[in-house]
Amino acid sequence: MRKLIYYIAATLDGYIAGPDGQYDFFPFGGEESAAILADFPETMPTPAREPLGIADRSAERFDAVIMGRATYAPGLKLGWTSPYGHLKQYVVSRTLISPDPAVTVVDDPTALVRTLKEQDGMDIWLCGGGKLAATLRDEIDELIIKRHPMVIGTGIPLFDGPFTPANFLPVSTRCFDSGFTITRFAKGLS
């Protein structure tokens, strides 16, 4: 059965973006980027794949991506109406009208995820943001957190929802000399 995997970058204080959605403060280079490109090439936006030398790389883990409207918006501002054209793309919004036939807009993310999990395919990437992750928390099977060794003080949290504790167990961690880590967590018993 397919899994919903929240694969996301975060700061030490648990933010996935700045207060206005900024994310360009996360560095991308060196051995960290090489590891991401090797293990998760499909998470790079389609327009970046050729410059990064991965245009011909097939999906390693995901064949679908789900994102909130705020996560979709920065690419849209750049004219990227289909930011992950190499994946099946879903944007969660109650008001957005899809500007591209390759992007499906849905208003019930839980129903979507349950339907996708019943279909054949690779895993499903939950790309962001924090409110959507909180909405889908009970559907998330794994977390893969790219933790940057920085604090920003405020911003969009990893999960932006009500206080409802849930257990995830660490499965593996890859550490880099810079202090950057990639940790995989599996859903634990509640």
N, C-alpha and C positions, 0 to 999 in steps of 0.2 A: 504494500500500500504506500502511496505517496506520502511524504511528510511536508509539513509547513515549517520552514526554517527561517528564523529571524536572523539574517546575516547583516551585521551593521557595525559601523565604527562608533566608538564612544570614548569619552574622556574618563579620567580616573574618578571624577565626581559624577559620572553617570549621564552625561549629556551627549546627544547625537548631533546637535547643531546649536548654534548660538541663538540668542533670543529672537532674532529676525530671520532665522533659518540659515544663517551662514554656516558653511561647512568647509570653506577653502582654507581654513587654518589647520586642517588635518594634513600633515605632510604625506607625500606619495613619492617614494624614491628608494634607492638602495635595495638591500636584501629583503626588506619588507614588501616592496612593490613586486619584486621578482617572485616572492612566495605567493602573493595574491594572484599574479598573472598566471603562475603555474597551476595553482589549485582551483581558482575560481575565475577563469577567463570570461565566462558568460556574464559576470557582474560588471563588466566594463561597458559603458554606453556604446552603441553601435558606431557613432561618429569617431570615437576614440580608438576603436579596435585596430584600424589600419596603422595609424601613427604609433601605436604601442606594439606593433608587430604580431598581433594575434588575430588578424582578420580571418585567417583560415582555421583557427582553432575551434573545434566543436565543443559543445557543452560538456562539462565534467560532471555537474550535479543537478543543475536546474534547467527546466525547459519552459517555466512560466514565472512571471514576476507580478507581485501585487504591491501597489503603493498608494498612499494617500494623495489627495490633490496637491497639498503643499510640497510633497516630495516630487511630484510631476512638474510643478510650476517652473523651477529654474531651467530645466531643459527646454520647456515650451518657450520661455523668453529668448532662448538662443535659436529658436526655430526648429527645435528637435521635437516634432509632433509625435514621432515614434522613437523614443530614446533607446529602447532595447528591442529593435526590430528583429533581432535574432532569437527572441523569446516571444511567447504568447504574453501579451501585456494587458494588465487590468489596473484601472485607476478607480479608487473608491471616492465617489462624490455624489451629492444629492442634486447639484446644480450644473455641473460641467456637461457640455455637449461635446462629444469626442471630435477633435479636429483632424483625426486620422482614422481610416478604416482598420488599421492594424491595432488600434487601442480600443479595448472594451471598457466602457464606464459602467460601474455597478454601484448600487446604493446599499446592498446587504452583503457585507464582506464575509460574515459567518456562513451564510447559505452558499456563497461562491466557493469558499474553502472546502466546505463539506462535499460539494458537488465535485470539485477538482480532485479531492482525495479518493473518490470512488472511481475515477477514470484512470486509464493506463497512462503512464508517463513518468518522467523524472520528478524530482522533488520540486516544491514550489518555494520561491524566494519571496519572503516578506522584506521589502526594501526599506520601508519606513512609512510614516513617522510614528512618533510616540503615542499619539491618540489612537491610531489604527492598531498599533501593537497592543495597547491596553484592551481595545475592543476584541482582538483576536487571541488574547493571552491563553485562554483555555484550549484553543485550537493549535497553538504552537507546540511542535514536537521537539524542536531543538533550537538552541540559541548558538550562534557563532559570533562572538564579540571580538572585534579588532580593537583592543584597548590601547589608546595612545597615552604615554606618560605625561599628561598635562591636566591641569584643572582650569576651568573657565568661569566658575562661580555661578553662572545662570545660563539658561538656554532651554532647549527642548529635551526633556528627559527620555531615557530609554523606553520607559512606559509612563504615559501621562494619563492616569486614570485613578479610580478609587482605591482605597486601601483594601486589598484582598490578597494576602500572602499566598504564594505558590512556590513550590520547591522545584529547583532544577539542580541536577548533580553534575559536577565537572567530570568530563570524560577524557579530555586531553588539553594540554596547553603547549603552545610553541612559543618560545621566548627568543627575542632578538637582542643583540648587544645594545641597541638604542633604548631598551626598556619597553618597546612595543611588544605586545603579546596577542596571540590569536587563541582564544579559549573556546572550546566546544562544550556545551552543556546539554544534557538530555533531560527531558521532563521526568521529574521525580515523583514519588508518592506524596500526595497531599495529606 
